[in-house]
């Protein structure tokens, strides 16, 4: 697709956490703008004051920074109220909108009556028939009002979606939408249309859930006499069981992925493959390649499956490809009780074993605290108490005489010990592992010993001997 003067936008509402579906749409916005050397605009849509959540705006900026999506322009809708009021009143003058003075009580009663009759909840157009004098009289009295758009009767409204084609809506099923609320704040429908036009947005990429609202926007563009941007409604992301990714589940929030230790580049790689395929059939590729090959028309409208297992595998690949020093820095927030030096030393031991940064904590928690364990954990593979105790006592003698940092020498001396006594290698190292780490699954035990001071190692061996 060739495109000129491409301008896309990320238009989040600061009403809580950032949904992973929003990240998906934003990724497409950013990639398409950069592919065509266009502009990527950030617009904070904060006009719904009842749903505003403090701190949400900061999360939006943090998310963009995390992914490296730097906006070319920034806007905040709450700073543009006079603009929306002007355009709402323009629609009234053109007879495409009208003042509605209905009280909240009347509207509530109307909804209750409709509910009793099992009718759709919608405005009954009570104020649509008010004449000019009646309106002026009410305005002179300073009665509270909203401005509603006029939806035409008996019309088929066509929405052109880039990947879905033409979609037809019946105007008789569309409510006379409020455009300007009584507090002077616009609704989403007015603000988004006015802003997209004034900001010269060329392509609107948003979630499928907004498709049902689009006929209202088509009408507003027509009423204003403006050209409609190219529309693309991304498919809803689904769980492996084909259910919709609900906000009630933790893994819909971007915060969850950051807390779990997913890397932004891995997450983008995974999202890129939802509804799109690399032309060279690659599974792992940098985001620059996605920008190079991606085209909006190639997005598949069928809801893709969000497979966490595949994402974890992909994240593990990215972790293993990180230089040790860089990975150590990424691990620091997950290992606050370990020194920078300890983490760097631990990286080669766990790099191949983790798929998420958060998994490092469980593997390495033995470093900063002694884990309690039942004595029978020392008796693996039918090992008898006497033999286990003998193994630990002789290991202690070797540790006392050897520099812990010299892991090759230490390993050789331990192996010589095992051979001299004809012990089972696996059983010996399991006893040592449990004694030092308090669990059966750990990084390579001999290489892990330098993460501890020799004094601590000897104390843990003594504790294990005392348990038997």
Backbone torsions as a table, in degrees:
resi	resn	phi	psi	omega
1	UNK	NA	123.7	175.1
2	UNK	-90.5	136.6	-178.8
3	UNK	-143.3	139.4	178.4
4	UNK	-113.6	148.6	177.5
5	UNK	50.8	48.8	-179.1
6	UNK	-72.4	128.8	175.3
7	UNK	-138.4	117.5	178.1
8	UNK	-114.9	167.3	-179.3
9	UNK	-143.6	147.0	168.2
10	UNK	-105.0	118.8	-172.7
11	UNK	-125.1	70.7	-177.2
12	UNK	-81.4	154.4	172.5
13	UNK	-101.9	131.2	-179.0
14	UNK	-79.4	67.9	-175.1
15	UNK	-118.0	17.7	179.9
16	UNK	146.3	-148.7	-177.7
17	UNK	-75.9	163.3	177.9
18	UNK	-88.7	120.6	-178.7
19	UNK	-74.2	143.6	-179.7
20	UNK	-63.3	-26.7	175.4
21	UNK	-64.9	-34.3	176.3
22	UNK	-67.7	-36.7	176.9
23	UNK	-62.3	-41.1	179.8
24	UNK	-59.9	-49.8	179.4
25	UNK	-63.5	-40.8	-179.3
26	UNK	-64.3	-38.4	177.0
27	UNK	-58.5	-42.8	178.6
28	UNK	-66.2	-42.2	176.8
29	UNK	-54.9	-52.0	-175.4
30	UNK	-65.9	-46.4	-177.1
31	UNK	-62.7	-42.4	-178.1
32	UNK	-67.0	-41.0	178.5
33	UNK	-63.3	-44.5	-177.7
34	UNK	-70.2	-34.8	178.5
35	UNK	-59.1	-38.9	-176.2
36	UNK	-101.6	17.3	178.4
37	UNK	53.3	40.0	179.5
38	UNK	-99.8	-160.0	-177.8
39	UNK	-115.9	142.7	177.3
40	UNK	-112.7	117.3	-172.0
41	UNK	-106.4	136.5	172.0
42	UNK	-103.7	126.2	178.0
43	UNK	-129.8	113.1	178.7
44	UNK	-80.6	114.0	-177.6
45	UNK	-95.9	85.3	-171.8
46	UNK	-109.9	34.2	-176.7
47	UNK	-86.8	-15.0	177.2
48	UNK	-89.3	87.7	-172.1
49	UNK	-70.5	-24.1	179.5
50	UNK	-68.8	-30.2	-176.9
51	UNK	-99.9	0.6	-178.2
52	UNK	-63.6	132.4	179.7
53	UNK	-118.4	122.0	-179.7
54	UNK	-59.6	136.4	179.7
55	UNK	91.8	-12.9	-177.6
56	UNK	-67.1	-35.5	-178.5
57	UNK	-65.3	-38.1	177.8
58	UNK	-62.9	-37.6	178.5
59	UNK	-63.1	-35.1	179.2
60	UNK	-63.0	-47.3	-179.9
61	UNK	-66.8	-38.1	177.9
62	UNK	-61.9	-40.7	-179.7
63	UNK	-63.9	-45.5	-179.9
64	UNK	-62.6	-41.5	178.8
65	UNK	-64.8	-39.3	-178.5
66	UNK	-61.2	-40.8	-179.7
67	UNK	-86.4	-10.2	-178.0
68	UNK	78.8	24.2	179.2
69	UNK	-93.2	92.3	-177.3
70	UNK	-90.2	117.6	-179.0
71	UNK	-68.6	146.0	175.6
72	UNK	-83.3	-25.7	178.6
73	UNK	-143.8	152.2	-180.0
74	UNK	-130.0	137.3	177.9
75	UNK	-139.4	157.4	175.3
76	UNK	-135.9	121.5	-173.1
77	UNK	-62.9	-33.6	-178.4
78	UNK	-63.9	-14.6	178.0
79	UNK	-93.9	7.0	-174.1
80	UNK	-126.6	26.3	-173.0
81	UNK	-62.3	-37.9	-178.8
82	UNK	-64.3	-31.2	178.9
83	UNK	-65.9	-45.4	-178.1
84	UNK	-67.2	-38.6	179.3
85	UNK	-62.0	-41.1	-179.8
86	UNK	-60.6	-45.8	-176.5
87	UNK	-74.8	-30.8	175.7
88	UNK	-65.2	-42.9	179.7
89	UNK	-69.0	-30.5	176.1
90	UNK	-62.9	-39.3	178.4
91	UNK	-66.3	-35.5	176.7
92	UNK	-63.5	-44.7	179.4
93	UNK	-61.7	-34.0	179.8
94	UNK	-83.3	-0.3	-179.4
95	UNK	67.7	28.4	175.2
96	UNK	-103.6	-1.8	179.7
97	UNK	-151.0	167.4	-177.7
98	UNK	-151.7	157.9	176.8
99	UNK	-78.3	135.3	177.2
100	UNK	-121.3	121.8	-175.3
101	UNK	-106.0	9.9	-177.7
102	UNK	-61.2	135.2	-179.4
103	UNK	-76.7	160.0	176.3
104	UNK	-59.2	-33.4	-179.8
105	UNK	-64.7	-44.1	180.0
106	UNK	-63.9	-42.1	-178.9
107	UNK	-66.1	-36.5	178.3
108	UNK	-66.1	-43.5	177.9
109	UNK	-62.8	-39.2	179.2
110	UNK	-61.7	-45.2	-179.9
111	UNK	-63.8	-40.9	179.7
112	UNK	-64.4	-40.8	178.6
113	UNK	-64.4	-42.5	178.8
114	UNK	-64.8	-36.8	179.3
115	UNK	-64.8	-41.1	177.9
116	UNK	-61.4	-39.7	-178.4
117	UNK	-85.5	3.2	-179.1
118	UNK	56.3	41.6	178.0
119	UNK	-102.8	155.2	175.9
120	UNK	-60.7	143.0	178.4
121	UNK	-79.5	114.0	-179.6
122	UNK	-157.8	159.1	-179.9
123	UNK	-70.9	141.2	-175.5
124	UNK	-89.9	9.4	176.8
125	UNK	64.2	29.2	-177.4
126	UNK	-56.2	-42.2	-176.4
127	UNK	-90.2	-4.2	-177.9
128	UNK	-66.7	-26.0	-177.6
129	UNK	-94.0	1.4	178.4
130	UNK	-63.1	136.9	178.3
131	UNK	-83.6	173.3	-173.6
132	UNK	-60.1	-41.3	-178.6
133	UNK	-65.9	-41.1	178.8
134	UNK	-62.6	-39.9	179.4
135	UNK	-65.8	-46.9	-179.2
136	UNK	-61.1	-37.5	179.9
137	UNK	-64.7	-44.7	179.9
138	UNK	-67.0	-37.9	178.2
139	UNK	-66.5	-37.7	179.3
140	UNK	-64.0	-32.1	178.8
141	UNK	-81.3	-3.1	-179.5
142	UNK	61.3	38.3	174.5
143	UNK	-69.4	144.2	179.5
144	UNK	-67.6	143.1	-179.4
145	UNK	-147.6	163.1	166.4
146	UNK	-122.5	164.6	173.9
147	UNK	-110.3	124.5	-179.7
148	UNK	-110.4	145.9	175.4
149	UNK	-83.9	150.5	177.5
150	UNK	-90.1	119.4	176.2
151	UNK	-93.1	126.0	-179.0
152	UNK	-67.9	153.1	177.3
153	UNK	-87.4	150.6	169.7
154	UNK	53.3	45.9	-179.9
155	UNK	-126.2	142.3	173.3
156	UNK	-95.0	116.1	-177.8
157	UNK	-98.6	124.1	-176.5
158	UNK	-97.7	126.2	173.2
159	UNK	-108.9	125.3	178.2
160	UNK	-99.2	112.1	178.9
161	UNK	-108.1	135.7	-173.2
162	UNK	-58.9	-36.0	-175.9
163	UNK	-108.8	-10.0	-177.8
164	UNK	-109.9	-11.5	-178.3
165	UNK	79.7	-153.6	-178.3
166	UNK	-84.0	131.7	178.1
167	UNK	-123.7	129.6	-175.4
168	UNK	-103.9	134.3	177.4
169	UNK	-121.2	144.9	178.2
170	UNK	-90.8	119.3	-177.6
171	UNK	-62.1	-25.8	-178.8
172	UNK	-67.9	-14.4	-179.7
173	UNK	-100.5	5.7	-176.5
174	UNK	-107.9	132.7	-177.9
175	UNK	-76.7	154.3	172.1
176	UNK	-70.7	94.8	-170.1
177	UNK	-67.4	136.1	170.6
178	UNK	-69.0	130.7	178.4
179	UNK	-104.5	-40.4	179.9
180	UNK	-127.4	124.4	-177.3
181	UNK	-82.4	168.4	-176.2
182	UNK	-65.8	-20.8	178.4
183	UNK	-87.4	4.6	178.8
184	UNK	88.2	-3.7	178.1
185	UNK	-87.8	141.1	178.6
186	UNK	-78.8	159.4	168.3
187	UNK	-82.7	169.2	179.7
188	UNK	-53.0	-42.5	-171.0
189	UNK	-64.1	-43.3	178.3
190	UNK	-71.4	-49.2	-174.2
191	UNK	-61.1	-42.8	-176.0
192	UNK	-66.8	-38.1	-179.3
193	UNK	-70.9	-46.1	179.8
194	UNK	-61.9	-46.8	-177.5
195	UNK	-67.1	-43.5	180.0
196	UNK	-60.9	-35.2	178.2
197	UNK	-71.9	-51.7	-176.1
198	UNK	-66.4	-29.1	179.4
199	UNK	-89.8	4.1	175.6
200	UNK	56.2	42.3	177.3
201	UNK	-69.4	126.5	-176.4
202	UNK	-92.7	-30.3	-176.8
203	UNK	-136.3	125.2	178.3
204	UNK	-104.5	116.0	178.9
205	UNK	-115.9	114.2	-177.9
206	UNK	-147.0	170.0	-175.6
207	UNK	-67.9	155.8	-179.2
208	UNK	-57.9	-26.0	-178.2
209	UNK	-64.4	-17.3	179.5
210	UNK	-90.0	-2.2	-176.8
211	UNK	-61.2	-39.7	-178.2
212	UNK	-67.6	-20.1	177.7
213	UNK	-86.0	-16.9	-172.1
214	UNK	-61.7	-35.9	177.5
215	UNK	-58.1	-32.2	176.1
216	UNK	-64.4	-37.7	-179.6
217	UNK	-71.8	-37.2	176.4
218	UNK	-58.9	-43.1	178.4
219	UNK	-65.0	-42.3	-179.4
220	UNK	-63.3	-40.9	176.6
221	UNK	-61.5	-40.1	178.5
222	UNK	-65.7	-44.2	-178.4
223	UNK	-61.5	-38.3	-179.4
224	UNK	-81.5	-16.0	-177.8
225	UNK	78.2	30.1	-177.8
226	UNK	-105.3	158.3	177.3
227	UNK	-84.9	133.4	-179.1
228	UNK	-73.6	133.4	173.5
229	UNK	-66.5	167.9	173.7
230	UNK	-69.4	133.0	-177.4
231	UNK	-108.6	139.4	171.9
232	UNK	-144.0	119.1	177.7
233	UNK	-102.7	113.0	-175.8
234	UNK	-69.6	150.4	179.3
235	UNK	-68.6	152.9	176.1
236	UNK	-72.5	133.5	177.4
237	UNK	-76.6	139.7	-176.7
238	UNK	-124.1	153.5	174.9
239	UNK	-72.9	164.3	178.5
240	UNK	-55.2	-25.4	177.8
241	UNK	-86.0	9.0	177.0
242	UNK	77.9	3.0	177.1
243	UNK	-78.4	155.9	179.5
244	UNK	-67.9	143.1	176.8
245	UNK	-70.6	100.2	-174.7
246	UNK	-81.0	148.2	177.5
247	UNK	-65.1	-16.6	-179.3
248	UNK	-73.8	-16.8	179.7
249	UNK	-91.3	139.1	-175.4
250	UNK	-59.5	-37.2	-171.9
251	UNK	-77.0	9.5	171.3
252	UNK	-87.1	-16.5	-177.1
253	UNK	-91.8	134.5	177.1
254	UNK	-60.4	-33.9	178.8
255	UNK	-55.1	-39.2	-178.1
256	UNK	-61.5	-41.4	-178.5
257	UNK	-67.3	-36.7	178.2
258	UNK	-69.7	-42.3	-179.9
259	UNK	-66.4	-32.4	179.5
260	UNK	-76.8	-18.0	178.8
261	UNK	91.5	35.5	170.4
262	UNK	-83.4	144.4	179.2
263	UNK	-87.5	141.5	-177.8
264	UNK	-59.3	-38.1	-179.3
265	UNK	-68.1	-33.4	177.0
266	UNK	-70.2	-41.2	180.0
267	UNK	-64.5	-40.9	177.7
268	UNK	-65.9	-41.2	177.9
269	UNK	-59.0	-44.6	-179.9
270	UNK	-65.0	-46.8	-179.2
271	UNK	-63.7	-34.7	-179.4
272	UNK	-60.4	-31.0	-176.9
273	UNK	-87.6	3.4	175.6
274	UNK	-87.5	101.6	179.8
275	UNK	86.0	11.3	179.7
276	UNK	-151.1	150.6	178.3
277	UNK	-127.6	140.1	176.2
278	UNK	-66.7	134.2	-178.4
279	UNK	-59.9	-23.1	177.0
280	UNK	-98.7	12.3	178.2
281	UNK	59.0	30.1	176.9
282	UNK	-75.9	146.6	172.8
283	UNK	-96.7	-36.3	-179.2
284	UNK	-112.4	122.8	179.9
285	UNK	-158.8	152.3	179.7
286	UNK	-74.0	159.1	-177.3
287	UNK	-62.4	-29.3	177.8
288	UNK	-59.2	-34.7	178.5
289	UNK	-71.1	-35.1	176.3
290	UNK	-62.4	-45.5	178.4
291	UNK	-59.4	-41.5	-177.6
292	UNK	-64.3	-44.7	-171.8
293	UNK	-97.9	-17.7	-173.2
294	UNK	-69.3	141.4	171.6
295	UNK	-140.6	137.2	-176.2
296	UNK	-55.2	-38.8	-175.9
297	UNK	-67.1	-13.8	-179.7
298	UNK	-85.7	-6.9	179.7
299	UNK	-68.1	130.9	179.4
300	UNK	-84.9	125.5	-178.2
301	UNK	-72.9	-11.3	180.0
302	UNK	-73.6	131.4	-176.1
303	UNK	-56.6	116.7	-179.2
304	UNK	-79.7	156.0	178.8
305	UNK	-88.7	129.0	178.3
306	UNK	-91.9	98.0	-173.8
307	UNK	-95.9	102.1	-177.8
308	UNK	-62.5	-33.2	179.7
309	UNK	-62.3	-42.8	178.1
310	UNK	-67.0	-39.3	178.2
311	UNK	-62.0	-42.1	179.1
312	UNK	-63.3	-41.9	177.0
313	UNK	-59.6	-46.8	-178.3
314	UNK	-63.4	-40.5	178.7
315	UNK	-63.3	-38.1	176.8
316	UNK	-61.9	-38.2	177.4
317	UNK	-61.8	-45.7	-179.7
318	UNK	-65.4	-37.9	177.8
319	UNK	-61.9	-46.0	-178.5
320	UNK	-65.6	-26.4	-179.6
321	UNK	-84.7	-4.6	-179.9
322	UNK	-78.4	140.2	170.4
323	UNK	-60.9	147.6	-175.8
324	UNK	-56.3	-41.4	-177.2
325	UNK	-65.2	-39.7	179.4
326	UNK	-69.3	-41.4	179.4
327	UNK	-64.8	-36.7	178.6
328	UNK	-60.5	-41.6	178.5
329	UNK	-65.4	-40.1	179.6
330	UNK	-66.1	-29.3	-177.7
331	UNK	-81.6	-17.3	-173.9
332	UNK	-55.5	-43.5	178.8
333	UNK	-64.9	-23.1	-178.8
334	UNK	-89.1	-12.9	-177.8
335	UNK	-130.3	59.3	-173.6
336	UNK	-64.4	-18.9	-177.4
337	UNK	-92.9	1.5	177.0
338	UNK	-106.6	146.6	178.1
339	UNK	-75.0	162.9	178.4
340	UNK	-58.3	-39.3	-179.4
341	UNK	-66.5	-42.3	179.6
342	UNK	-63.4	-42.7	-178.8
343	UNK	-63.6	-43.9	-179.8
344	UNK	-61.6	-37.8	178.5
345	UNK	-70.3	-29.5	-176.8
346	UNK	-82.0	-24.3	-174.8
347	UNK	-52.2	-50.7	-179.2
348	UNK	-61.9	-21.9	-177.1
349	UNK	-80.9	-26.1	-174.3
350	UNK	-116.2	-10.4	-173.1
351	UNK	-54.0	-41.5	-178.1
352	UNK	-82.7	-5.2	-171.3
353	UNK	-107.6	-9.9	-176.0
354	UNK	-114.5	147.1	175.1
355	UNK	-110.0	-17.4	176.9
356	UNK	-136.1	147.6	-179.1
357	UNK	-60.8	-31.9	-178.1
358	UNK	-65.0	-23.0	-179.0
359	UNK	-69.7	-17.0	-180.0
360	UNK	-64.1	-33.0	-177.5
361	UNK	-60.3	-46.1	-178.6
362	UNK	-66.6	-36.5	-179.9
363	UNK	-70.7	-29.3	-171.3
364	UNK	-113.9	5.2	-175.7
365	UNK	-63.6	-20.6	177.9
366	UNK	-63.2	-20.3	-177.1
367	UNK	-66.3	-41.5	-174.8
368	UNK	-104.4	-3.5	174.5
369	UNK	-154.2	146.8	177.2
370	UNK	-79.5	125.8	-179.9
371	UNK	-90.5	130.2	178.2
372	UNK	-76.8	144.9	-179.0
373	UNK	-152.6	152.0	178.3
374	UNK	-72.9	146.8	-174.3
375	UNK	-60.1	-30.6	-176.4
376	UNK	-69.0	-10.2	175.2
377	UNK	-68.1	-21.8	177.7
378	UNK	-77.7	-14.4	-173.5
379	UNK	-104.4	64.3	179.7
380	UNK	-86.2	155.2	174.9
381	UNK	57.3	44.6	176.8
382	UNK	61.4	26.3	179.8
383	UNK	-72.7	135.0	179.0
384	UNK	-84.7	156.0	-177.3
385	UNK	-56.6	-47.0	-176.1
386	UNK	-60.2	-41.3	-179.1
387	UNK	-68.2	-42.3	179.9
388	UNK	-61.9	-42.1	179.6
389	UNK	-64.5	-41.2	178.7
390	UNK	-62.2	-42.6	178.4
391	UNK	-58.1	-46.9	-176.6
392	UNK	-69.1	-39.2	-179.5
393	UNK	-64.9	-42.2	179.7
394	UNK	-73.8	-30.6	174.9
395	UNK	-64.7	-41.4	179.4
396	UNK	-59.0	-40.7	179.2
397	UNK	-61.4	-40.5	179.9
398	UNK	-68.4	-43.0	-179.5
399	UNK	-61.1	-39.4	-179.7
400	UNK	-62.1	-30.8	-174.9
401	UNK	-97.6	-2.4	-172.5
402	UNK	-122.2	142.1	173.3
403	UNK	-72.2	122.1	-173.8
404	UNK	-61.1	-31.9	-178.3
405	UNK	-67.6	-22.4	179.8
406	UNK	-86.4	74.5	-171.4
407	UNK	-66.1	-33.4	179.5
408	UNK	-65.7	-44.0	178.1
409	UNK	-64.4	-43.3	-180.0
410	UNK	-61.8	-45.1	179.6
411	UNK	-61.2	-42.5	-178.7
412	UNK	-62.7	-41.8	-179.5
413	UNK	-67.3	-36.4	178.3
414	UNK	-69.6	-39.2	178.4
415	UNK	-66.0	-39.1	176.8
416	UNK	-61.8	-39.2	178.5
417	UNK	-61.3	-44.3	-179.7
418	UNK	-62.9	-44.1	-178.2
419	UNK	-66.3	-42.3	-179.2
420	UNK	-59.1	-35.3	-175.9
421	UNK	-100.2	2.9	179.9
422	UNK	54.4	42.4	178.6
423	UNK	-86.4	158.6	173.1
424	UNK	-73.8	123.1	-176.0
425	UNK	-58.5	-48.6	-177.9
426	UNK	-61.2	-42.1	-179.9
427	UNK	-65.5	-39.7	-179.0
428	UNK	-62.5	-51.1	-176.3
429	UNK	-70.6	-24.3	175.4
430	UNK	-69.8	-41.8	177.2
431	UNK	-59.8	-45.3	179.8
432	UNK	-63.2	-42.8	-179.0
433	UNK	-60.6	-48.2	-179.5
434	UNK	-65.6	-40.5	-179.5
435	UNK	-61.5	-40.7	-176.8
436	UNK	-84.8	-41.3	-170.7
437	UNK	-105.5	-17.4	179.0
438	UNK	78.1	10.9	179.6
439	UNK	-154.3	166.6	-175.8
440	UNK	-86.9	-25.0	-177.5
441	UNK	-109.7	115.0	-177.2
442	UNK	-148.3	173.2	169.1
443	UNK	-65.3	170.6	178.5
444	UNK	-49.6	123.9	-167.1
445	UNK	-67.7	-44.6	-178.0
446	UNK	-63.8	-43.5	179.8
447	UNK	-68.2	-20.0	-179.8
448	UNK	-82.5	-20.1	-175.7
449	UNK	-58.6	-38.3	179.6
450	UNK	-64.0	-10.9	176.3
451	UNK	-72.0	-15.7	178.9
452	UNK	-113.5	156.6	173.2
453	UNK	-76.2	151.3	-178.2
454	UNK	-57.8	-38.9	179.6
455	UNK	-57.8	-42.1	-179.3
456	UNK	-68.4	-39.3	178.8
457	UNK	-61.5	-46.2	-179.2
458	UNK	-64.2	-38.7	178.5
459	UNK	-64.5	-39.7	179.9
460	UNK	-69.1	-35.7	175.4
461	UNK	-64.4	-41.0	178.3
462	UNK	-62.7	-42.3	179.7
463	UNK	-62.5	-41.1	179.5
464	UNK	-66.3	-41.6	177.9
465	UNK	-61.3	-38.8	-179.8
466	UNK	-69.7	-22.0	179.5
467	UNK	-75.3	-26.8	-172.8
468	UNK	-82.2	NA	NA
